[in-house]
Amino acid sequence: MYFCLIAALLQTAMLSYRHAFHAGNHADVLKHLVESRLLKYLTQKDKPFWYIDTHAGAGCYALSEGYATQNGEFESGIARLWERQDMPAALADYVELVRQINPDGKLKLYPGSPLLALELIREQDRLRLFELHPADFDLLQDNFAAYGSRVVMQKSNGFSALKSLLPPPPRRALVLIDPPYEEKIDYQRVVEGLQEGLKRFSTGIFAVWYPQLQRIESRQLPEQLKKLPVKSWLHVTLSVHAPSADGYGMHGSGMFIINPPWTLHDELDEAMPWLLNVLGQDNHARYRLERGGDAAD
């Protein structure tokens, strides 16, 4: 049985971004589909690994009250998958993870990336979570307090934390980089963080989520990531509708994975057409799946 503590509807002048507004939306579906496949792959070997989340958020979100009800973004995301019985295997596995924290069968809670990871890791694996927003960090601590040394949390920006954590002791890890991108400098921080991280841990799996926006930094980021000195990469995007006429708002999102497992491309190649059909909102909806180099074995 899972529970999650949620934030009250309070406005915060500093660090205003709260992922609870967007929990379970189309971008979360894409991000957590990919995350779950990466974690499933890592658990196939007995050797332990670390899951490192640079921007962990609160860890769990209520969909029936609080921030998530303001825009109801989950209604055009996870809610569209909830009753479907015809999903490709990878999507069915992801939805089953969400069902595990909703044991009564009603979609009331949505797991953030850390809780999704906690559902998949084994006793020998570890979570290292970072969150800078003071209210979300307090919620993160409360939501994961029962797991002891398996989950270590730190109130800080995860970009800087990568220097001290990499390489991890087991020499296996998934690093999820998922900043809010409220500040333009976040795009630069992603590239610089990966450059530093790859110097220290070139064999790790790094997964970057980013929003598809009209701003040039968003469009340039994947092209910058393709230029990093890596053995292999995979890039998947899902746009659910046309960009808005006024240039504001997110019309889609992308995941860029460095050192992806060899299985990931085929899993996404099966899942993405189905996901596009279910989550697409107009005739401008589309997905993209591309890769470079040699996938990890």
C-alpha positions as protocol buffer text, in pm:
chain_id: "A"
residue {
  index: 1
  type: MET
  ca { x: 0 y: 0 z: 0 }
}
residue {
  index: 2
  type: TYR
  ca { x: 134 y: 343 z: -96 }
}
residue {
  index: 3
  type: PHE
  ca { x: 43 y: 686 z: 25 }
}
residue {
  index: 4
  type: CYS
  ca { x: 174 y: 1022 z: -71 }
}
residue {
  index: 5
  type: LEU
  ca { x: 177 y: 1356 z: 101 }
}
residue {
  index: 6
  type: ILE
  ca { x: 84 y: 1648 z: -121 }
}
residue {
  index: 7
  type: ALA
  ca { x: 146 y: 2020 z: -110 }
}
residue {
  index: 8
  type: ALA
  ca { x: -121 y: 2271 z: -16 }
}
residue {
  index: 9
  type: LEU
  ca { x: -224 y: 2524 z: -278 }
}
residue {
  index: 10
  type: LEU
  ca { x: 25 y: 2790 z: -185 }
}
residue {
  index: 11
  type: GLN
  ca { x: 208 y: 3027 z: -412 }
}
residue {
  index: 12
  type: THR
  ca { x: 584 y: 3042 z: -372 }
}
residue {
  index: 13
  type: ALA
  ca { x: 771 y: 3345 z: -501 }
}
residue {
  index: 14
  type: MET
  ca { x: 1105 y: 3168 z: -521 }
}
residue {
  index: 15
  type: LEU
  ca { x: 1146 y: 2839 z: -707 }
}
residue {
  index: 16
  type: SER
  ca { x: 792 y: 2858 z: -840 }
}
residue {
  index: 17
  type: TYR
  ca { x: 792 y: 2541 z: -1052 }
}
residue {
  index: 18
  type: ARG
  ca { x: 586 y: 2255 z: -905 }
}
residue {
  index: 19
  type: HIS
  ca { x: 564 y: 1937 z: -1103 }
}
residue {
  index: 20
  type: ALA
  ca { x: 236 y: 1853 z: -931 }
}
residue {
  index: 21
  type: PHE
  ca { x: 59 y: 2082 z: -1181 }
}
residue {
  index: 22
  type: HIS
  ca { x: 169 y: 1852 z: -1463 }
}
residue {
  index: 23
  type: ALA
  ca { x: 171 y: 1509 z: -1297 }
}
residue {
  index: 24
  type: GLY
  ca { x: 60 y: 1227 z: -1525 }
}
residue {
  index: 25
  type: ASN
  ca { x: 50 y: 1437 z: -1843 }
}
residue {
  index: 26
  type: HIS
  ca { x: 169 y: 1323 z: -2187 }
}
residue {
  index: 27
  type: ALA
  ca { x: 527 y: 1420 z: -2105 }
}
residue {
  index: 28
  type: ASP
  ca { x: 523 y: 1209 z: -1788 }
}
residue {
  index: 29
  type: VAL
  ca { x: 389 y: 915 z: -1987 }
}
residue {
  index: 30
  type: LEU
  ca { x: 680 y: 933 z: -2231 }
}
residue {
  index: 31
  type: LYS
  ca { x: 940 y: 996 z: -1961 }
}
residue {
  index: 32
  type: HIS
  ca { x: 823 y: 716 z: -1735 }
}
residue {
  index: 33
  type: LEU
  ca { x: 776 y: 470 z: -2017 }
}
residue {
  index: 34
  type: VAL
  ca { x: 1144 y: 519 z: -2104 }
}
residue {
  index: 35
  type: GLU
  ca { x: 1257 y: 521 z: -1741 }
}
residue {
  index: 36
  type: SER
  ca { x: 1076 y: 197 z: -1665 }
}
residue {
  index: 37
  type: ARG
  ca { x: 1235 y: 21 z: -1963 }
}
residue {
  index: 38
  type: LEU
  ca { x: 1583 y: 137 z: -1862 }
}
residue {
  index: 39
  type: LEU
  ca { x: 1535 y: 18 z: -1505 }
}
residue {
  index: 40
  type: LYS
  ca { x: 1390 y: -314 z: -1620 }
}
residue {
  index: 41
  type: TYR
  ca { x: 1701 y: -365 z: -1830 }
}
residue {
  index: 42
  type: LEU
  ca { x: 1937 y: -286 z: -1542 }
}
residue {
  index: 43
  type: THR
  ca { x: 1764 y: -536 z: -1314 }
}
residue {
  index: 44
  type: GLN
  ca { x: 1830 y: -822 z: -1557 }
}
residue {
  index: 45
  type: LYS
  ca { x: 2182 y: -857 z: -1418 }
}
residue {
  index: 46
  type: ASP
  ca { x: 2249 y: -951 z: -1056 }
}
residue {
  index: 47
  type: LYS
  ca { x: 2505 y: -676 z: -1002 }
}
residue {
  index: 48
  type: PRO
  ca { x: 2363 y: -376 z: -810 }
}
residue {
  index: 49
  type: PHE
  ca { x: 2315 y: -30 z: -957 }
}
residue {
  index: 50
  type: TRP
  ca { x: 2228 y: 322 z: -849 }
}
residue {
  index: 51
  type: TYR
  ca { x: 1937 y: 533 z: -967 }
}
residue {
  index: 52
  type: ILE
  ca { x: 2033 y: 902 z: -954 }
}
residue {
  index: 53
  type: ASP
  ca { x: 1761 y: 1166 z: -1001 }
}
residue {
  index: 54
  type: THR
  ca { x: 1890 y: 1523 z: -1031 }
}
residue {
  index: 55
  type: HIS
  ca { x: 1547 y: 1687 z: -995 }
}
residue {
  index: 56
  type: ALA
  ca { x: 1333 y: 1441 z: -801 }
}
residue {
  index: 57
  type: GLY
  ca { x: 1031 y: 1657 z: -712 }
}
residue {
  index: 58
  type: ALA
  ca { x: 797 y: 1537 z: -437 }
}
residue {
  index: 59
  type: GLY
  ca { x: 810 y: 1174 z: -549 }
}
residue {
  index: 60
  type: CYS
  ca { x: 434 y: 1114 z: -558 }
}
residue {
  index: 61
  type: TYR
  ca { x: 132 y: 1322 z: -663 }
}
residue {
  index: 62
  type: ALA
  ca { x: -239 y: 1317 z: -589 }
}
residue {
  index: 63
  type: LEU
  ca { x: -458 y: 1355 z: -897 }
}
residue {
  index: 64
  type: SER
  ca { x: -792 y: 1407 z: -725 }
}
residue {
  index: 65
  type: GLU
  ca { x: -693 y: 1709 z: -516 }
}
residue {
  index: 66
  type: GLY
  ca { x: -430 y: 1980 z: -493 }
}
residue {
  index: 67
  type: TYR
  ca { x: -224 y: 2116 z: -780 }
}
residue {
  index: 68
  type: ALA
  ca { x: -303 y: 1841 z: -1032 }
}
residue {
  index: 69
  type: THR
  ca { x: -669 y: 1941 z: -1042 }
}
residue {
  index: 70
  type: GLN
  ca { x: -594 y: 2297 z: -1154 }
}
residue {
  index: 71
  type: ASN
  ca { x: -530 y: 2205 z: -1518 }
}
residue {
  index: 72
  type: GLY
  ca { x: -617 y: 1835 z: -1513 }
}
residue {
  index: 73
  type: GLU
  ca { x: -326 y: 1755 z: -1744 }
}
residue {
  index: 74
  type: PHE
  ca { x: -335 y: 1388 z: -1644 }
}
residue {
  index: 75
  type: GLU
  ca { x: -671 y: 1358 z: -1822 }
}
residue {
  index: 76
  type: SER
  ca { x: -494 y: 1384 z: -2158 }
}
residue {
  index: 77
  type: GLY
  ca { x: -207 y: 1165 z: -2038 }
}
residue {
  index: 78
  type: ILE
  ca { x: -217 y: 863 z: -1809 }
}
residue {
  index: 79
  type: ALA
  ca { x: -600 y: 871 z: -1786 }
}
residue {
  index: 80
  type: ARG
  ca { x: -624 y: 786 z: -2159 }
}
residue {
  index: 81
  type: LEU
  ca { x: -426 y: 467 z: -2097 }
}
residue {
  index: 82
  type: TRP
  ca { x: -594 y: 364 z: -1774 }
}
residue {
  index: 83
  type: GLU
  ca { x: -875 y: 147 z: -1912 }
}
residue {
  index: 84
  type: ARG
  ca { x: -706 y: 31 z: -2233 }
}
residue {
  index: 85
  type: GLN
  ca { x: -649 y: -341 z: -2282 }
}
residue {
  index: 86
  type: ASP
  ca { x: -467 y: -325 z: -2616 }
}
residue {
  index: 87
  type: MET
  ca { x: -138 y: -165 z: -2514 }
}
residue {
  index: 88
  type: PRO
  ca { x: 201 y: -285 z: -2639 }
}
residue {
  index: 89
  type: ALA
  ca { x: 392 y: -478 z: -2373 }
}
residue {
  index: 90
  type: ALA
  ca { x: 622 y: -193 z: -2266 }
}
residue {
  index: 91
  type: LEU
  ca { x: 329 y: 43 z: -2210 }
}
residue {
  index: 92
  type: ALA
  ca { x: 130 y: -223 z: -2029 }
}
residue {
  index: 93
  type: ASP
  ca { x: 421 y: -276 z: -1790 }
}
residue {
  index: 94
  type: TYR
  ca { x: 443 y: 98 z: -1723 }
}
residue {
  index: 95
  type: VAL
  ca { x: 69 y: 132 z: -1657 }
}
residue {
  index: 96
  type: GLU
  ca { x: 85 y: -168 z: -1424 }
}
residue {
  index: 97
  type: LEU
  ca { x: 344 y: 20 z: -1215 }
}
residue {
  index: 98
  type: VAL
  ca { x: 100 y: 308 z: -1180 }
}
residue {
  index: 99
  type: ARG
  ca { x: -174 y: 61 z: -1087 }
}
residue {
  index: 100
  type: GLN
  ca { x: 40 y: -72 z: -803 }
}
residue {
  index: 101
  type: ILE
  ca { x: 7 y: 257 z: -617 }
}
residue {
  index: 102
  type: ASN
  ca { x: -367 y: 265 z: -691 }
}
residue {
  index: 103
  type: PRO
  ca { x: -470 y: -76 z: -553 }
}
residue {
  index: 104
  type: ASP
  ca { x: -844 y: 3 z: -561 }
}
residue {
  index: 105
  type: GLY
  ca { x: -827 y: 41 z: -939 }
}
residue {
  index: 106
  type: LYS
  ca { x: -911 y: 411 z: -937 }
}
residue {
  index: 107
  type: LEU
  ca { x: -658 y: 660 z: -1072 }
}
residue {
  index: 108
  type: LYS
  ca { x: -597 y: 876 z: -767 }
}
residue {
  index: 109
  type: LEU
  ca { x: -217 y: 885 z: -732 }
}
residue {
  index: 110
  type: TYR
  ca { x: 62 y: 924 z: -983 }
}
residue {
  index: 111
  type: PRO
  ca { x: 420 y: 817 z: -909 }
}
residue {
  index: 112
  type: GLY
  ca { x: 699 y: 1062 z: -974 }
}
residue {
  index: 113
  type: SER
  ca { x: 1021 y: 927 z: -1121 }
}
residue {
  index: 114
  type: PRO
  ca { x: 1168 y: 831 z: -779 }
}
residue {
  index: 115
  type: LEU
  ca { x: 865 y: 626 z: -675 }
}
residue {
  index: 116
  type: LEU
  ca { x: 856 y: 456 z: -1013 }
}
residue {
  index: 117
  type: ALA
  ca { x: 1222 y: 364 z: -960 }
}
residue {
  index: 118
  type: LEU
  ca { x: 1154 y: 240 z: -607 }
}
residue {
  index: 119
  type: GLU
  ca { x: 893 y: 1 z: -742 }
}
residue {
  index: 120
  type: LEU
  ca { x: 1149 y: -153 z: -977 }
}
residue {
  index: 121
  type: ILE
  ca { x: 1478 y: -163 z: -788 }
}
residue {
  index: 122
  type: ARG
  ca { x: 1591 y: -460 z: -582 }
}
residue {
  index: 123
  type: GLU
  ca { x: 1726 y: -483 z: -228 }
}
residue {
  index: 124
  type: GLN
  ca { x: 2085 y: -440 z: -347 }
}
residue {
  index: 125
  type: ASP
  ca { x: 2012 y: -126 z: -552 }
}
residue {
  index: 126
  type: ARG
  ca { x: 2013 y: 232 z: -425 }
}
residue {
  index: 127
  type: LEU
  ca { x: 1837 y: 564 z: -497 }
}
residue {
  index: 128
  type: ARG
  ca { x: 2012 y: 900 z: -476 }
}
residue {
  index: 129
  type: LEU
  ca { x: 1760 y: 1184 z: -500 }
}
residue {
  index: 130
  type: PHE
  ca { x: 1810 y: 1559 z: -528 }
}
residue {
  index: 131
  type: GLU
  ca { x: 1552 y: 1835 z: -505 }
}
residue {
  index: 132
  type: LEU
  ca { x: 1606 y: 2207 z: -449 }
}
residue {
  index: 133
  type: HIS
  ca { x: 1250 y: 2332 z: -396 }
}
residue {
  index: 134
  type: PRO
  ca { x: 1207 y: 2347 z: -15 }
}
residue {
  index: 135
  type: ALA
  ca { x: 841 y: 2240 z: -7 }
}
residue {
  index: 136
  type: ASP
  ca { x: 890 y: 1955 z: -254 }
}
residue {
  index: 137
  type: PHE
  ca { x: 1201 y: 1839 z: -70 }
}
residue {
  index: 138
  type: ASP
  ca { x: 1006 y: 1818 z: 256 }
}
residue {
  index: 139
  type: LEU
  ca { x: 740 y: 1610 z: 79 }
}
residue {
  index: 140
  type: LEU
  ca { x: 1008 y: 1393 z: -80 }
}
residue {
  index: 141
  type: GLN
  ca { x: 1158 y: 1321 z: 262 }
}
residue {
  index: 142
  type: ASP
  ca { x: 819 y: 1236 z: 409 }
}
residue {
  index: 143
  type: ASN
  ca { x: 727 y: 1009 z: 118 }
}
residue {
  index: 144
  type: PHE
  ca { x: 1055 y: 813 z: 133 }
}
residue {
  index: 145
  type: ALA
  ca { x: 1131 y: 824 z: 505 }
}
residue {
  index: 146
  type: ALA
  ca { x: 1052 y: 456 z: 556 }
}
residue {
  index: 147
  type: TYR
  ca { x: 1318 y: 322 z: 320 }
}
residue {
  index: 148
  type: GLY
  ca { x: 1629 y: 397 z: 525 }
}
residue {
  index: 149
  type: SER
  ca { x: 1971 y: 385 z: 362 }
}
residue {
  index: 150
  type: ARG
  ca { x: 1831 y: 253 z: 34 }
}
residue {
  index: 151
  type: VAL
  ca { x: 1715 y: 607 z: -46 }
}
residue {
  index: 152
  type: VAL
  ca { x: 1944 y: 904 z: 22 }
}
residue {
  index: 153
  type: MET
  ca { x: 1796 y: 1250 z: -34 }
}
residue {
  index: 154
  type: GLN
  ca { x: 1969 y: 1585 z: -53 }
}
residue {
  index: 155
  type: LYS
  ca { x: 1825 y: 1936 z: -74 }
}
residue {
  index: 156
  type: SER
  ca { x: 2035 y: 2066 z: -360 }
}
residue {
  index: 157
  type: ASN
  ca { x: 2055 y: 2109 z: -733 }
}
residue {
  index: 158
  type: GLY
  ca { x: 2141 y: 1772 z: -880 }
}
residue {
  index: 159
  type: PHE
  ca { x: 2367 y: 1918 z: -1147 }
}
residue {
  index: 160
  type: SER
  ca { x: 2635 y: 1996 z: -891 }
}
residue {
  index: 161
  type: ALA
  ca { x: 2581 y: 1666 z: -712 }
}
residue {
  index: 162
  type: LEU
  ca { x: 2689 y: 1461 z: -1014 }
}
residue {
  index: 163
  type: LYS
  ca { x: 3050 y: 1559 z: -956 }
}
residue {
  index: 164
  type: SER
  ca { x: 3057 y: 1396 z: -614 }
}
residue {
  index: 165
  type: LEU
  ca { x: 2851 y: 1087 z: -704 }
}
residue {
  index: 166
  type: LEU
  ca { x: 3012 y: 970 z: -1025 }
}
residue {
  index: 167
  type: PRO
  ca { x: 3131 y: 710 z: -1078 }
}
residue {
  index: 168
  type: PRO
  ca { x: 2903 y: 524 z: -834 }
}
residue {
  index: 169
  type: PRO
  ca { x: 3057 y: 240 z: -630 }
}
residue {
  index: 170
  type: PRO
  ca { x: 2885 y: -42 z: -825 }
}
residue {
  index: 171
  type: ARG
  ca { x: 2992 y: 114 z: -1157 }
}
residue {
  index: 172
  type: ARG
  ca { x: 2636 y: 78 z: -1287 }
}
residue {
  index: 173
  type: ALA
  ca { x: 2376 y: 356 z: -1281 }
}
residue {
  index: 174
  type: LEU
  ca { x: 2086 y: 527 z: -1446 }
}
residue {
  index: 175
  type: VAL
  ca { x: 2111 y: 905 z: -1418 }
}
residue {
  index: 176
  type: LEU
  ca { x: 1785 y: 1089 z: -1489 }
}
residue {
  index: 177
  type: ILE
  ca { x: 1828 y: 1459 z: -1567 }
}
residue {
  index: 178
  type: ASP
  ca { x: 1492 y: 1632 z: -1560 }
}
residue {
  index: 179
  type: PRO
  ca { x: 1517 y: 2003 z: -1468 }
}
residue {
  index: 180
  type: PRO
  ca { x: 1215 y: 2237 z: -1494 }
}
residue {
  index: 181
  type: TYR
  ca { x: 1375 y: 2446 z: -1773 }
}
residue {
  index: 182
  type: GLU
  ca { x: 1213 y: 2759 z: -1630 }
}
residue {
  index: 183
  type: GLU
  ca { x: 1546 y: 2933 z: -1672 }
}
residue {
  index: 184
  type: LYS
  ca { x: 1717 y: 2932 z: -2011 }
}
residue {
  index: 185
  type: ILE
  ca { x: 2042 y: 2845 z: -1840 }
}
residue {
  index: 186
  type: ASP
  ca { x: 1901 y: 2501 z: -1756 }
}
residue {
  index: 187
  type: TYR
  ca { x: 1963 y: 2393 z: -2115 }
}
residue {
  index: 188
  type: GLN
  ca { x: 2328 y: 2491 z: -2083 }
}
residue {
  index: 189
  type: ARG
  ca { x: 2347 y: 2317 z: -1745 }
}
residue {
  index: 190
  type: VAL
  ca { x: 2222 y: 1994 z: -1900 }
}
residue {
  index: 191
  type: VAL
  ca { x: 2496 y: 1993 z: -2163 }
}
residue {
  index: 192
  type: GLU
  ca { x: 2767 y: 2091 z: -1915 }
}
residue {
  index: 193
  type: GLY
  ca { x: 2642 y: 1838 z: -1660 }
}
residue {
  index: 194
  type: LEU
  ca { x: 2659 y: 1560 z: -1917 }
}
residue {
  index: 195
  type: GLN
  ca { x: 3005 y: 1665 z: -2030 }
}
residue {
  index: 196
  type: GLU
  ca { x: 3126 y: 1646 z: -1672 }
}
residue {
  index: 197
  type: GLY
  ca { x: 2935 y: 1327 z: -1597 }
}
residue {
  index: 198
  type: LEU
  ca { x: 3068 y: 1146 z: -1901 }
}
residue {
  index: 199
  type: LYS
  ca { x: 3425 y: 1231 z: -1808 }
}
residue {
  index: 200
  type: ARG
  ca { x: 3374 y: 1060 z: -1474 }
}
residue {
  index: 201
  type: PHE
  ca { x: 3141 y: 779 z: -1581 }
}
residue {
  index: 202
  type: SER
  ca { x: 3147 y: 722 z: -1956 }
}
residue {
  index: 203
  type: THR
  ca { x: 2970 y: 385 z: -1936 }
}
residue {
  index: 204
  type: GLY
  ca { x: 2667 y: 502 z: -1736 }
}
residue {
  index: 205
  type: ILE
  ca { x: 2316 y: 534 z: -1876 }
}
residue {
  index: 206
  type: PHE
  ca { x: 2212 y: 900 z: -1884 }
}
residue {
  index: 207
  type: ALA
  ca { x: 1852 y: 993 z: -1966 }
}
residue {
  index: 208
  type: VAL
  ca { x: 1759 y: 1356 z: -2034 }
}
residue {
  index: 209
  type: TRP
  ca { x: 1400 y: 1475 z: -2049 }
}
residue {
  index: 210
  type: TYR
  ca { x: 1323 y: 1808 z: -2217 }
}
residue {
  index: 211
  type: PRO
  ca { x: 1008 y: 1999 z: -2319 }
}
residue {
  index: 212
  type: GLN
  ca { x: 923 y: 2076 z: -2679 }
}
residue {
  index: 213
  type: LEU
  ca { x: 869 y: 2451 z: -2684 }
}
residue {
  index: 214
  type: GLN
  ca { x: 889 y: 2728 z: -2937 }
}
residue {
  index: 215
  type: ARG
  ca { x: 1199 y: 2871 z: -2770 }
}
residue {
  index: 216
  type: ILE
  ca { x: 1521 y: 2813 z: -2961 }
}
residue {
  index: 217
  type: GLU
  ca { x: 1702 y: 2654 z: -2665 }
}
residue {
  index: 218
  type: SER
  ca { x: 1453 y: 2368 z: -2662 }
}
residue {
  index: 219
  type: ARG
  ca { x: 1495 y: 2303 z: -3033 }
}
residue {
  index: 220
  type: GLN
  ca { x: 1874 y: 2317 z: -3014 }
}
residue {
  index: 221
  type: LEU
  ca { x: 1923 y: 2090 z: -2713 }
}
residue {
  index: 222
  type: PRO
  ca { x: 1894 y: 1748 z: -2884 }
}
residue {
  index: 223
  type: GLU
  ca { x: 2131 y: 1858 z: -3159 }
}
residue {
  index: 224
  type: GLN
  ca { x: 2383 y: 1964 z: -2896 }
}
residue {
  index: 225
  type: LEU
  ca { x: 2348 y: 1631 z: -2720 }
}
residue {
  index: 226
  type: LYS
  ca { x: 2412 y: 1441 z: -3043 }
}
residue {
  index: 227
  type: LYS
  ca { x: 2755 y: 1608 z: -3059 }
}
residue {
  index: 228
  type: LEU
  ca { x: 2869 y: 1473 z: -2723 }
}
residue {
  index: 229
  type: PRO
  ca { x: 3156 y: 1220 z: -2742 }
}
residue {
  index: 230
  type: VAL
  ca { x: 2953 y: 908 z: -2667 }
}
residue {
  index: 231
  type: LYS
  ca { x: 2945 y: 557 z: -2805 }
}
residue {
  index: 232
  type: SER
  ca { x: 2570 y: 550 z: -2862 }
}
residue {
  index: 233
  type: TRP
  ca { x: 2250 y: 750 z: -2813 }
}
residue {
  index: 234
  type: LEU
  ca { x: 1876 y: 722 z: -2869 }
}
residue {
  index: 235
  type: HIS
  ca { x: 1634 y: 1011 z: -2912 }
}
residue {
  index: 236
  type: VAL
  ca { x: 1256 y: 983 z: -2891 }
}
residue {
  index: 237
  type: THR
  ca { x: 998 y: 1263 z: -2904 }
}
residue {
  index: 238
  type: LEU
  ca { x: 620 y: 1285 z: -2880 }
}
residue {
  index: 239
  type: SER
  ca { x: 434 y: 1596 z: -2995 }
}
residue {
  index: 240
  type: VAL
  ca { x: 64 y: 1575 z: -2910 }
}
residue {
  index: 241
  type: HIS
  ca { x: -59 y: 1887 z: -3089 }
}
residue {
  index: 242
  type: ALA
  ca { x: 56 y: 2179 z: -3300 }
}
residue {
  index: 243
  type: PRO
  ca { x: 258 y: 2454 z: -3131 }
}
residue {
  index: 244
  type: SER
  ca { x: 34 y: 2734 z: -3008 }
}
residue {
  index: 245
  type: ALA
  ca { x: -4 y: 3042 z: -3226 }
}
residue {
  index: 246
  type: ASP
  ca { x: 124 y: 3271 z: -2950 }
}
residue {
  index: 247
  type: GLY
  ca { x: 441 y: 3065 z: -2906 }
}
residue {
  index: 248
  type: TYR
  ca { x: 370 y: 2968 z: -2545 }
}
residue {
  index: 249
  type: GLY
  ca { x: 314 y: 2631 z: -2387 }
}
residue {
  index: 250
  type: MET
  ca { x: 453 y: 2281 z: -2432 }
}
residue {
  index: 251
  type: HIS
  ca { x: 328 y: 2084 z: -2732 }
}
residue {
  index: 252
  type: GLY
  ca { x: 541 y: 1777 z: -2669 }
}
residue {
  index: 253
  type: SER
  ca { x: 854 y: 1644 z: -2506 }
}
residue {
  index: 254
  type: GLY
  ca { x: 1161 y: 1438 z: -2574 }
}
residue {
  index: 255
  type: MET
  ca { x: 1391 y: 1188 z: -2411 }
}
residue {
  index: 256
  type: PHE
  ca { x: 1758 y: 1168 z: -2506 }
}
residue {
  index: 257
  type: ILE
  ca { x: 1933 y: 856 z: -2377 }
}
residue {
  index: 258
  type: ILE
  ca { x: 2310 y: 810 z: -2375 }
}
residue {
  index: 259
  type: ASN
  ca { x: 2436 y: 450 z: -2370 }
}
residue {
  index: 260
  type: PRO
  ca { x: 2086 y: 303 z: -2423 }
}
residue {
  index: 261
  type: PRO
  ca { x: 2037 y: -74 z: -2390 }
}
residue {
  index: 262
  type: TRP
  ca { x: 2010 y: -254 z: -2721 }
}
residue {
  index: 263
  type: THR
  ca { x: 1651 y: -353 z: -2642 }
}
residue {
  index: 264
  type: LEU
  ca { x: 1514 y: 1 z: -2604 }
}
residue {
  index: 265
  type: HIS
  ca { x: 1483 y: 101 z: -2970 }
}
residue {
  index: 266
  type: ASP
  ca { x: 1264 y: -196 z: -3063 }
}
residue {
  index: 267
  type: GLU
  ca { x: 1045 y: -152 z: -2753 }
}
residue {
  index: 268
  type: LEU
  ca { x: 983 y: 212 z: -2841 }
}
residue {
  index: 269
  type: ASP
  ca { x: 940 y: 132 z: -3209 }
}
residue {
  index: 270
  type: GLU
  ca { x: 644 y: -85 z: -3108 }
}
residue {
  index: 271
  type: ALA
  ca { x: 505 y: 149 z: -2840 }
}
residue {
  index: 272
  type: MET
  ca { x: 527 y: 494 z: -3001 }
}
residue {
  index: 273
  type: PRO
  ca { x: 277 y: 452 z: -3290 }
}
residue {
  index: 274
  type: TRP
  ca { x: 17 y: 327 z: -3041 }
}
residue {
  index: 275
  type: LEU
  ca { x: 95 y: 607 z: -2798 }
}
residue {
  index: 276
  type: LEU
  ca { x: 68 y: 867 z: -3075 }
}
residue {
  index: 277
  type: ASN
  ca { x: -272 y: 735 z: -3174 }
}
residue {
  index: 278
  type: VAL
  ca { x: -404 y: 750 z: -2816 }
}
residue {
  index: 279
  type: LEU
  ca { x: -245 y: 1076 z: -2695 }
}
residue {
  index: 280
  type: GLY
  ca { x: -244 y: 1276 z: -3018 }
}
residue {
  index: 281
  type: GLN
  ca { x: -484 y: 1571 z: -3012 }
}
residue {
  index: 282
  type: ASP
  ca { x: -477 y: 1698 z: -3371 }
}
residue {
  index: 283
  type: ASN
  ca { x: -330 y: 1617 z: -3711 }
}
residue {
  index: 284
  type: HIS
  ca { x: -2 y: 1784 z: -3615 }
}
residue {
  index: 285
  type: ALA
  ca { x: 67 y: 1515 z: -3355 }
}
residue {
  index: 286
  type: ARG
  ca { x: 373 y: 1304 z: -3434 }
}
residue {
  index: 287
  type: TYR
  ca { x: 660 y: 1109 z: -3285 }
}
residue {
  index: 288
  type: ARG
  ca { x: 1024 y: 1069 z: -3376 }
}
residue {
  index: 289
  type: LEU
  ca { x: 1260 y: 785 z: -3295 }
}
residue {
  index: 290
  type: GLU
  ca { x: 1625 y: 796 z: -3395 }
}
residue {
  index: 291
  type: ARG
  ca { x: 1954 y: 652 z: -3277 }
}
residue {
  index: 292
  type: GLY
  ca { x: 2324 y: 686 z: -3332 }
}
residue {
  index: 293
  type: GLY
  ca { x: 2625 y: 467 z: -3264 }
}
residue {
  index: 294
  type: ASP
  ca { x: 2611 y: 121 z: -3111 }
}
residue {
  index: 295
  type: ALA
  ca { x: 2358 y: 35 z: -2839 }
}
residue {
  index: 296
  type: ALA
  ca { x: 2482 y: -115 z: -2513 }
}
residue {
  index: 297
  type: ASP
  ca { x: 2473 y: -493 z: -2478 }
}
